[in-house]
């Protein structure tokens, strides 16, 4: 044992009264040593979500452990791995410091997703999300503070996609699209036309065809305070019944018709 003076670079004996540290006995389960954690991307994402005010909408789900909720959100955005790696991600990133009470074991994630997916949680989220989104769209379109700007989400785009899966759940059903048959769930998405920001989503059984979901989607948007004035639709949504429903609701629309429709043939014949 010796002492070393940094300034003079000299060595000397141990000071009088110095006691050597006691040796720590090794245990069967030694404490894991601290590690350097990944910092930048998570810090940036968390700061951005808080700064724009979207965190209020996320917290409106009323999930009991906000650290778990915020950590899951960050994990899904920043990582492409499955849920079984969430705990490892949390331990090796700034998330462990930022969200110290997060519980990201597989069972806790399953419980969290079940609670977040409840009807009450979704209603709470969308109520705050639409409030946040209205202000954001007005700012992005340069209409913030303009009393003549009208509704911030006048134009929308609606489309749906099949999510192939073989899970044993009521929503999974056989569907054929473009000649390909698969087990799937239908996911319907609505985005704001001018900004591309997501407005709304809903899921339906895989066997449900697009044409039957349009009227209910418009109605659900209206029930949430989104009064649609203009819509751009995928060809799968066009039928005479849907066109009449849109006209009745005073919603202007653009869509692509299938070439086998009588209306399509008449228009082409008259205007070609």
NULUM-783095 format. One record per residue (C-alpha): chain; residue number from 1; residue in one letter; x, y, z. Coordinates in Angstrom, 3 decimals. Last residue first. Layout:
REM NULUM-783095
c: A&k: NUM&r: a&x: X&y: Y&z: Z
...
END
This chain:
REM NULUM-783095
c: A&k: 272&r: x&x: -63.623&y: 10.101&z: -74.301
c: A&k: 271&r: x&x: -66.323&y: 12.101&z: -72.520
c: A&k: 270&r: x&x: -69.623&y: 10.308&z: -73.144
c: A&k: 269&r: x&x: -68.289&y: 6.746&z: -73.553
c: A&k: 268&r: x&x: -65.940&y: 7.127&z: -70.588
c: A&k: 267&r: x&x: -68.762&y: 8.435&z: -68.400
c: A&k: 266&r: x&x: -71.127&y: 5.645&z: -69.476
c: A&k: 265&r: x&x: -68.536&y: 2.932&z: -68.891
c: A&k: 264&r: x&x: -67.718&y: 4.242&z: -65.415
c: A&k: 263&r: x&x: -71.392&y: 4.463&z: -64.451
c: A&k: 262&r: x&x: -71.914&y: 0.868&z: -65.615
c: A&k: 261&r: x&x: -69.106&y: -0.305&z: -63.331
c: A&k: 260&r: x&x: -66.673&y: -2.817&z: -64.878
c: A&k: 259&r: x&x: -63.807&y: -0.304&z: -64.999
c: A&k: 258&r: x&x: -63.639&y: 0.028&z: -61.223
c: A&k: 257&r: x&x: -64.038&y: 3.618&z: -60.187
c: A&k: 256&r: x&x: -61.296&y: 5.785&z: -58.718
c: A&k: 255&r: x&x: -62.366&y: 8.208&z: -56.028
c: A&k: 254&r: x&x: -62.758&y: 11.907&z: -55.354
c: A&k: 253&r: x&x: -65.224&y: 13.167&z: -52.756
c: A&k: 252&r: x&x: -67.456&y: 15.999&z: -51.629
c: A&k: 251&r: x&x: -69.185&y: 15.347&z: -48.313
c: A&k: 250&r: x&x: -72.631&y: 16.898&z: -47.992
c: A&k: 249&r: x&x: -73.817&y: 14.057&z: -45.703
c: A&k: 248&r: x&x: -76.513&y: 13.183&z: -48.250
c: A&k: 247&r: x&x: -73.906&y: 13.289&z: -51.020
c: A&k: 246&r: x&x: -71.659&y: 10.949&z: -49.040
c: A&k: 245&r: x&x: -74.518&y: 8.517&z: -48.418
c: A&k: 244&r: x&x: -75.499&y: 8.591&z: -52.101
c: A&k: 243&r: x&x: -71.922&y: 7.797&z: -53.118
c: A&k: 242&r: x&x: -71.812&y: 4.983&z: -50.573
c: A&k: 241&r: x&x: -75.007&y: 3.439&z: -51.983
c: A&k: 240&r: x&x: -73.802&y: 3.784&z: -55.574
c: A&k: 239&r: x&x: -70.626&y: 1.985&z: -54.639
c: A&k: 238&r: x&x: -67.063&y: 3.210&z: -54.226
c: A&k: 237&r: x&x: -64.989&y: 2.127&z: -51.225
c: A&k: 236&r: x&x: -62.704&y: -0.336&z: -53.022
c: A&k: 235&r: x&x: -61.544&y: 2.389&z: -55.385
c: A&k: 234&r: x&x: -59.659&y: 4.128&z: -52.570
c: A&k: 233&r: x&x: -61.263&y: 7.294&z: -51.301
c: A&k: 232&r: x&x: -60.321&y: 10.967&z: -51.163
c: A&k: 231&r: x&x: -62.718&y: 12.834&z: -48.908
c: A&k: 230&r: x&x: -63.967&y: 16.423&z: -48.584
c: A&k: 229&r: x&x: -66.229&y: 18.119&z: -46.066
c: A&k: 228&r: x&x: -65.675&y: 15.889&z: -43.036
c: A&k: 227&r: x&x: -66.935&y: 17.158&z: -39.692
c: A&k: 226&r: x&x: -64.540&y: 15.761&z: -37.081
c: A&k: 225&r: x&x: -66.189&y: 16.146&z: -33.663
c: A&k: 224&r: x&x: -65.754&y: 12.572&z: -32.453
c: A&k: 223&r: x&x: -69.295&y: 11.617&z: -33.470
c: A&k: 222&r: x&x: -68.501&y: 13.028&z: -36.916
c: A&k: 221&r: x&x: -65.506&y: 10.707&z: -37.231
c: A&k: 220&r: x&x: -67.641&y: 7.762&z: -36.145
c: A&k: 219&r: x&x: -70.252&y: 8.608&z: -38.784
c: A&k: 218&r: x&x: -67.629&y: 8.878&z: -41.541
c: A&k: 217&r: x&x: -66.254&y: 5.469&z: -40.510
c: A&k: 216&r: x&x: -69.757&y: 3.945&z: -40.346
c: A&k: 215&r: x&x: -70.549&y: 5.136&z: -43.871
c: A&k: 214&r: x&x: -67.263&y: 3.827&z: -45.280
c: A&k: 213&r: x&x: -67.201&y: 0.390&z: -43.639
c: A&k: 212&r: x&x: -69.471&y: -1.635&z: -45.936
c: A&k: 211&r: x&x: -67.597&y: -0.729&z: -49.122
c: A&k: 210&r: x&x: -64.262&y: -1.911&z: -47.698
c: A&k: 209&r: x&x: -65.187&y: -5.576&z: -47.388
c: A&k: 208&r: x&x: -65.513&y: -7.290&z: -44.007
c: A&k: 207&r: x&x: -63.989&y: -10.786&z: -44.091
c: A&k: 206&r: x&x: -60.963&y: -9.717&z: -42.071
c: A&k: 205&r: x&x: -63.079&y: -8.552&z: -39.160
c: A&k: 204&r: x&x: -62.832&y: -4.843&z: -38.473
c: A&k: 203&r: x&x: -60.317&y: -2.412&z: -37.051
c: A&k: 202&r: x&x: -60.538&y: 1.325&z: -36.529
c: A&k: 201&r: x&x: -58.162&y: 4.188&z: -37.073
c: A&k: 200&r: x&x: -58.405&y: 7.947&z: -36.803
c: A&k: 199&r: x&x: -56.728&y: 11.209&z: -37.618
c: A&k: 198&r: x&x: -53.213&y: 10.367&z: -38.783
c: A&k: 197&r: x&x: -51.302&y: 13.459&z: -39.977
c: A&k: 196&r: x&x: -50.826&y: 13.689&z: -43.752
c: A&k: 195&r: x&x: -50.767&y: 17.479&z: -43.540
c: A&k: 194&r: x&x: -53.154&y: 18.581&z: -46.292
c: A&k: 193&r: x&x: -55.363&y: 15.481&z: -46.436
c: A&k: 192&r: x&x: -55.773&y: 14.556&z: -42.784
c: A&k: 191&r: x&x: -55.427&y: 10.802&z: -42.375
c: A&k: 190&r: x&x: -57.977&y: 8.019&z: -41.911
c: A&k: 189&r: x&x: -56.941&y: 4.394&z: -41.488
c: A&k: 188&r: x&x: -58.985&y: 1.203&z: -41.612
c: A&k: 187&r: x&x: -57.344&y: -2.035&z: -40.448
c: A&k: 186&r: x&x: -58.905&y: -5.281&z: -41.685
c: A&k: 185&r: x&x: -57.842&y: -8.463&z: -39.882
c: A&k: 184&r: x&x: -56.420&y: -11.415&z: -41.797
c: A&k: 183&r: x&x: -56.400&y: -15.053&z: -42.788
c: A&k: 182&r: x&x: -55.274&y: -15.218&z: -46.409
c: A&k: 181&r: x&x: -56.426&y: -15.537&z: -50.019
c: A&k: 180&r: x&x: -54.510&y: -13.725&z: -52.775
c: A&k: 179&r: x&x: -56.350&y: -12.955&z: -56.037
c: A&k: 178&r: x&x: -56.128&y: -9.201&z: -55.622
c: A&k: 177&r: x&x: -57.702&y: -9.521&z: -52.167
c: A&k: 176&r: x&x: -59.322&y: -12.682&z: -50.825
c: A&k: 175&r: x&x: -60.392&y: -12.787&z: -47.197
c: A&k: 174&r: x&x: -60.516&y: -15.461&z: -44.512
c: A&k: 173&r: x&x: -61.262&y: -14.236&z: -40.993
c: A&k: 172&r: x&x: -59.486&y: -13.078&z: -37.836
c: A&k: 171&r: x&x: -61.630&y: -10.659&z: -35.838
c: A&k: 170&r: x&x: -62.982&y: -13.271&z: -33.405
c: A&k: 169&r: x&x: -59.508&y: -14.379&z: -32.271
c: A&k: 168&r: x&x: -57.359&y: -17.450&z: -32.870
c: A&k: 167&r: x&x: -54.322&y: -15.756&z: -34.395
c: A&k: 166&r: x&x: -53.438&y: -16.767&z: -37.947
c: A&k: 165&r: x&x: -52.322&y: -13.391&z: -39.241
c: A&k: 164&r: x&x: -52.419&y: -11.251&z: -42.383
c: A&k: 163&r: x&x: -53.148&y: -7.560&z: -41.684
c: A&k: 162&r: x&x: -55.363&y: -6.384&z: -44.531
c: A&k: 161&r: x&x: -55.279&y: -2.709&z: -45.372
c: A&k: 160&r: x&x: -57.769&y: 0.101&z: -45.422
c: A&k: 159&r: x&x: -57.923&y: 3.543&z: -46.960
c: A&k: 158&r: x&x: -59.487&y: 6.895&z: -46.174
c: A&k: 157&r: x&x: -58.037&y: 10.319&z: -47.004
c: A&k: 156&r: x&x: -59.442&y: 13.409&z: -45.314
c: A&k: 155&r: x&x: -60.216&y: 17.037&z: -46.143
c: A&k: 154&r: x&x: -61.872&y: 19.539&z: -43.786
c: A&k: 153&r: x&x: -59.538&y: 18.796&z: -40.893
c: A&k: 152&r: x&x: -58.818&y: 22.229&z: -39.355
c: A&k: 151&r: x&x: -62.473&y: 23.297&z: -39.637
c: A&k: 150&r: x&x: -62.900&y: 26.825&z: -40.911
c: A&k: 149&r: x&x: -59.977&y: 29.203&z: -41.460
c: A&k: 148&r: x&x: -62.122&y: 32.326&z: -41.232
c: A&k: 147&r: x&x: -61.256&y: 33.030&z: -37.591
c: A&k: 146&r: x&x: -57.551&y: 32.891&z: -38.425
c: A&k: 145&r: x&x: -55.583&y: 32.331&z: -35.187
c: A&k: 144&r: x&x: -53.586&y: 29.437&z: -36.605
c: A&k: 143&r: x&x: -54.311&y: 29.127&z: -40.322
c: A&k: 142&r: x&x: -50.730&y: 28.545&z: -41.451
c: A&k: 141&r: x&x: -51.461&y: 24.974&z: -42.493
c: A&k: 140&r: x&x: -49.016&y: 23.503&z: -39.982
c: A&k: 139&r: x&x: -50.285&y: 25.730&z: -37.160
c: A&k: 138&r: x&x: -53.942&y: 24.888&z: -37.812
c: A&k: 137&r: x&x: -53.027&y: 21.212&z: -38.070
c: A&k: 136&r: x&x: -51.265&y: 21.266&z: -34.683
c: A&k: 135&r: x&x: -54.135&y: 23.019&z: -32.880
c: A&k: 134&r: x&x: -56.670&y: 20.519&z: -34.198
c: A&k: 133&r: x&x: -54.332&y: 17.603&z: -33.476
c: A&k: 132&r: x&x: -53.976&y: 18.415&z: -29.772
c: A&k: 131&r: x&x: -57.749&y: 18.584&z: -29.287
c: A&k: 130&r: x&x: -58.177&y: 15.488&z: -31.449
c: A&k: 129&r: x&x: -55.604&y: 13.645&z: -29.312
c: A&k: 128&r: x&x: -57.258&y: 14.666&z: -26.041
c: A&k: 127&r: x&x: -60.603&y: 13.100&z: -26.939
c: A&k: 126&r: x&x: -58.867&y: 10.302&z: -28.827
c: A&k: 125&r: x&x: -56.919&y: 9.157&z: -25.759
c: A&k: 124&r: x&x: -59.831&y: 9.169&z: -23.340
c: A&k: 123&r: x&x: -62.030&y: 7.260&z: -25.775
c: A&k: 122&r: x&x: -59.258&y: 4.722&z: -26.360
c: A&k: 121&r: x&x: -58.732&y: 4.167&z: -22.636
c: A&k: 120&r: x&x: -62.451&y: 3.736&z: -21.993
c: A&k: 119&r: x&x: -62.795&y: 1.237&z: -24.857
c: A&k: 118&r: x&x: -59.929&y: -0.921&z: -23.590
c: A&k: 117&r: x&x: -56.773&y: -1.223&z: -25.680
c: A&k: 116&r: x&x: -54.567&y: 0.527&z: -23.129
c: A&k: 115&r: x&x: -55.640&y: -1.973&z: -20.471
c: A&k: 114&r: x&x: -54.952&y: -5.034&z: -22.641
c: A&k: 113&r: x&x: -51.676&y: -3.545&z: -23.875
c: A&k: 112&r: x&x: -50.544&y: -2.969&z: -20.287
c: A&k: 111&r: x&x: -51.393&y: -6.498&z: -19.173
c: A&k: 110&r: x&x: -49.494&y: -7.989&z: -22.118
c: A&k: 109&r: x&x: -46.546&y: -5.703&z: -21.387
c: A&k: 108&r: x&x: -46.557&y: -6.815&z: -17.739
c: A&k: 107&r: x&x: -46.517&y: -10.472&z: -18.787
c: A&k: 106&r: x&x: -43.629&y: -10.011&z: -21.232
c: A&k: 105&r: x&x: -41.522&y: -8.089&z: -18.717
c: A&k: 104&r: x&x: -41.444&y: -4.368&z: -19.335
c: A&k: 103&r: x&x: -42.244&y: -2.830&z: -15.961
c: A&k: 102&r: x&x: -41.362&y: 0.876&z: -15.964
c: A&k: 101&r: x&x: -40.655&y: 2.449&z: -12.576
c: A&k: 100&r: x&x: -37.348&y: 4.075&z: -13.581
c: A&k: 99&r: x&x: -38.698&y: 5.770&z: -16.746
c: A&k: 98&r: x&x: -35.988&y: 8.315&z: -17.639
c: A&k: 97&r: x&x: -33.153&y: 6.435&z: -15.941
c: A&k: 96&r: x&x: -33.929&y: 2.974&z: -17.316
c: A&k: 95&r: x&x: -35.115&y: 4.592&z: -20.553
c: A&k: 94&r: x&x: -31.595&y: 5.980&z: -21.082
c: A&k: 93&r: x&x: -30.797&y: 2.647&z: -22.714
c: A&k: 92&r: x&x: -29.378&y: -0.763&z: -21.807
c: A&k: 91&r: x&x: -31.906&y: -1.807&z: -19.142
c: A&k: 90&r: x&x: -34.957&y: -0.666&z: -21.114
c: A&k: 89&r: x&x: -33.796&y: -2.386&z: -24.301
c: A&k: 88&r: x&x: -33.243&y: -5.645&z: -22.383
c: A&k: 87&r: x&x: -36.762&y: -5.413&z: -20.925
c: A&k: 86&r: x&x: -38.257&y: -4.721&z: -24.353
c: A&k: 85&r: x&x: -36.615&y: -7.774&z: -25.945
c: A&k: 84&r: x&x: -39.605&y: -10.107&z: -25.508
c: A&k: 83&r: x&x: -41.854&y: -7.429&z: -26.998
c: A&k: 82&r: x&x: -40.481&y: -7.867&z: -30.520
c: A&k: 81&r: x&x: -37.675&y: -5.863&z: -32.082
c: A&k: 80&r: x&x: -38.034&y: -2.939&z: -34.489
c: A&k: 79&r: x&x: -36.925&y: -0.375&z: -31.927
c: A&k: 78&r: x&x: -37.253&y: 3.400&z: -31.721
c: A&k: 77&r: x&x: -40.995&y: 3.897&z: -32.155
c: A&k: 76&r: x&x: -42.212&y: 0.756&z: -30.385
c: A&k: 75&r: x&x: -39.700&y: 1.208&z: -27.556
c: A&k: 74&r: x&x: -40.595&y: 4.867&z: -27.071
c: A&k: 73&r: x&x: -44.300&y: 4.094&z: -26.688
c: A&k: 72&r: x&x: -43.549&y: 1.167&z: -24.401
c: A&k: 71&r: x&x: -41.346&y: 3.341&z: -22.177
c: A&k: 70&r: x&x: -44.026&y: 6.035&z: -21.939
c: A&k: 69&r: x&x: -46.705&y: 3.538&z: -20.906
c: A&k: 68&r: x&x: -44.436&y: 1.686&z: -18.463
c: A&k: 67&r: x&x: -43.413&y: 4.959&z: -16.833
c: A&k: 66&r: x&x: -47.063&y: 6.048&z: -16.756
c: A&k: 65&r: x&x: -48.031&y: 3.097&z: -14.563
c: A&k: 64&r: x&x: -51.788&y: 3.309&z: -13.868
c: A&k: 63&r: x&x: -52.923&y: 3.741&z: -17.476
c: A&k: 62&r: x&x: -55.285&y: 6.705&z: -17.637
c: A&k: 61&r: x&x: -55.492&y: 6.613&z: -21.450
c: A&k: 60&r: x&x: -55.294&y: 10.401&z: -21.148
c: A&k: 59&r: x&x: -51.530&y: 10.022&z: -20.580
c: A&k: 58&r: x&x: -51.022&y: 9.582&z: -24.315
c: A&k: 57&r: x&x: -53.130&y: 12.640&z: -25.116
c: A&k: 56&r: x&x: -51.249&y: 14.783&z: -22.589
c: A&k: 55&r: x&x: -47.932&y: 13.497&z: -24.000
c: A&k: 54&r: x&x: -48.813&y: 15.055&z: -27.333
c: A&k: 53&r: x&x: -47.912&y: 18.544&z: -26.123
c: A&k: 52&r: x&x: -45.389&y: 19.465&z: -28.812
c: A&k: 51&r: x&x: -42.589&y: 19.787&z: -26.219
c: A&k: 50&r: x&x: -43.359&y: 16.550&z: -24.372
c: A&k: 49&r: x&x: -43.272&y: 14.468&z: -27.530
c: A&k: 48&r: x&x: -40.071&y: 16.218&z: -28.666
c: A&k: 47&r: x&x: -38.233&y: 15.797&z: -25.356
c: A&k: 46&r: x&x: -39.104&y: 12.085&z: -25.215
c: A&k: 45&r: x&x: -37.937&y: 11.525&z: -28.788
c: A&k: 44&r: x&x: -34.662&y: 13.446&z: -28.351
c: A&k: 43&r: x&x: -33.797&y: 11.717&z: -25.072
c: A&k: 42&r: x&x: -34.583&y: 8.325&z: -26.597
c: A&k: 41&r: x&x: -32.395&y: 8.932&z: -29.653
c: A&k: 40&r: x&x: -29.430&y: 10.294&z: -27.686
c: A&k: 39&r: x&x: -28.831&y: 8.020&z: -24.703
c: A&k: 38&r: x&x: -27.627&y: 4.452&z: -25.133
c: A&k: 37&r: x&x: -26.426&y: 3.322&z: -21.704
c: A&k: 36&r: x&x: -22.981&y: 2.793&z: -20.162
c: A&k: 35&r: x&x: -23.255&y: -0.020&z: -17.644
c: A&k: 34&r: x&x: -23.635&y: -0.383&z: -13.898
c: A&k: 33&r: x&x: -22.527&y: -3.686&z: -12.414
c: A&k: 32&r: x&x: -25.126&y: -6.397&z: -11.748
c: A&k: 31&r: x&x: -25.382&y: -7.090&z: -8.057
c: A&k: 30&r: x&x: -23.968&y: -10.486&z: -7.117
c: A&k: 29&r: x&x: -26.427&y: -13.344&z: -6.741
c: A&k: 28&r: x&x: -24.561&y: -16.149&z: -4.935
c: A&k: 27&r: x&x: -22.760&y: -13.604&z: -2.828
c: A&k: 26&r: x&x: -19.068&y: -12.695&z: -2.842
c: A&k: 25&r: x&x: -17.744&y: -11.478&z: 0.485
c: A&k: 24&r: x&x: -16.727&y: -7.871&z: 0.522
c: A&k: 23&r: x&x: -13.174&y: -7.291&z: 1.733
c: A&k: 22&r: x&x: -12.859&y: -4.516&z: 4.239
c: A&k: 21&r: x&x: -11.099&y: -1.406&z: 3.070
c: A&k: 20&r: x&x: -7.567&y: -0.961&z: 4.488
c: A&k: 19&r: x&x: -7.426&y: 1.402&z: 7.399
c: A&k: 18&r: x&x: -5.287&y: 4.526&z: 7.370
c: A&k: 17&r: x&x: -4.391&y: 5.742&z: 10.865
c: A&k: 16&r: x&x: -1.025&y: 7.170&z: 9.819
c: A&k: 15&r: x&x: -0.878&y: 7.933&z: 6.092
c: A&k: 14&r: x&x: 0.405&y: 5.149&z: 3.773
c: A&k: 13&r: x&x: 3.942&y: 5.710&z: 2.602
c: A&k: 12&r: x&x: 5.127&y: 8.034&z: -0.103
c: A&k: 11&r: x&x: 5.249&y: 8.365&z: -3.905
c: A&k: 10&r: x&x: 6.022&y: 11.482&z: -5.893
c: A&k: 9&r: x&x: 4.467&y: 12.852&z: -9.063
c: A&k: 8&r: x&x: 4.637&y: 16.345&z: -7.643
c: A&k: 7&r: x&x: 1.098&y: 17.391&z: -8.553
c: A&k: 6&r: x&x: -0.506&y: 13.918&z: -8.500
c: A&k: 5&r: x&x: 0.884&y: 12.883&z: -5.118
c: A&k: 4&r: x&x: 0.764&y: 9.080&z: -4.706
c: A&k: 3&r: x&x: 0.062&y: 7.008&z: -1.570
c: A&k: 2&r: x&x: 1.316&y: 3.500&z: -0.817
c: A&k: 1&r: x&x: 0.000&y: 0.000&z: 0.000
END
